[in-house]
């Protein structure tokens, strides 16, 4: 590895650390809005317990999402977005 490449990599790692600790703001942020969870579940025609089991969360977590007390994050949010756009694919992939 060339010195200049190493220096750029090291600089990027330091910048990532500053962003993570809040010392620096990221240059861009990507936000994915979570879809209406209850609508997604009803589109799939599954109960709360079935849907929770399918996506790997507790029924209580799903209820909190549906009632607006909590919001899905990370992979769950992405999976719910996919489910809202293509419910058949999600049902085929996740329904046991």
C-alpha positions in Angstrom: 0.0 0.0 0.0 1.3 3.4 -0.9 1.9 5.9 1.9 -0.6 8.4 0.4 -3.3 5.7 0.3 -2.6 4.7 3.9 -2.8 8.3 5.0 -6.2 8.7 3.3 -7.4 5.5 4.9 -6.2 6.6 8.3 -7.8 10.1 7.9 -11.1 8.4 7.0 -11.0 6.2 10.1 -10.3 9.2 12.3 -13.2 11.1 10.7 -15.5 8.1 11.2 -14.5 8.1 14.9 -15.2 11.8 15.2 -18.7 11.4 13.6 -19.5 8.5 15.9 -18.6 10.4 19.0 -20.5 13.5 17.8 -17.4 15.7 17.3 -18.2 16.0 13.6 -21.4 15.9 11.6 -21.6 13.4 8.7 -21.6 14.9 5.3 -24.8 13.1 4.4 -27.5 11.2 6.2 -29.9 8.7 4.7 -33.3 8.4 6.3 -35.7 5.6 5.5 -39.2 6.2 6.7 -40.8 3.1 8.3 -44.1 2.2 6.6 -47.3 1.8 8.5 -46.6 -1.6 10.1 -50.2 -2.6 10.7 -51.0 -2.0 7.1 -48.0 -4.2 6.0 -49.1 -7.0 8.3 -52.7 -6.8 7.1 -51.6 -6.9 3.5 -49.7 -10.1 4.3 -52.9 -11.5 6.0 -51.0 -12.7 9.1 -51.7 -12.2 12.8 -49.4 -10.2 15.1 -47.8 -13.3 16.5 -47.2 -14.8 13.0 -45.8 -11.6 11.7 -43.5 -11.1 14.7 -42.2 -14.6 14.3 -41.6 -14.1 10.6 -39.5 -11.0 11.1 -37.8 -12.2 14.3 -39.1 -9.8 16.8 -41.3 -10.3 19.9 -45.0 -9.7 19.7 -44.7 -6.9 22.3 -42.1 -5.2 20.0 -44.5 -5.5 17.1 -47.4 -4.1 19.2 -45.2 -1.1 20.2 -44.5 -0.4 16.6 -48.1 -0.7 15.5 -49.3 1.6 18.4 -46.5 4.2 17.7 -44.8 3.8 21.1 -41.6 2.7 19.4 -40.2 2.8 15.8 -38.4 0.0 14.0 -34.7 0.6 13.3 -32.0 -0.9 11.1 -32.7 -4.2 9.4 -36.3 -4.4 10.7 -37.1 -1.0 9.2 -35.5 -2.0 5.8 -37.4 -5.4 5.8 -40.7 -3.5 6.5 -40.1 -1.2 3.6 -39.5 -4.1 1.3 -42.6 -5.8 2.7 -44.7 -2.7 2.0 -43.5 -2.6 -1.7 -43.5 -6.3 -2.4 -45.5 -8.3 0.2 -45.7 -11.5 -1.9 -41.9 -11.8 -2.1 -41.5 -11.3 1.7 -44.3 -13.8 2.4 -42.7 -16.4 0.1 -39.3 -15.8 1.6 -40.2 -15.7 5.3 -43.4 -17.7 5.8 -42.6 -21.2 7.1 
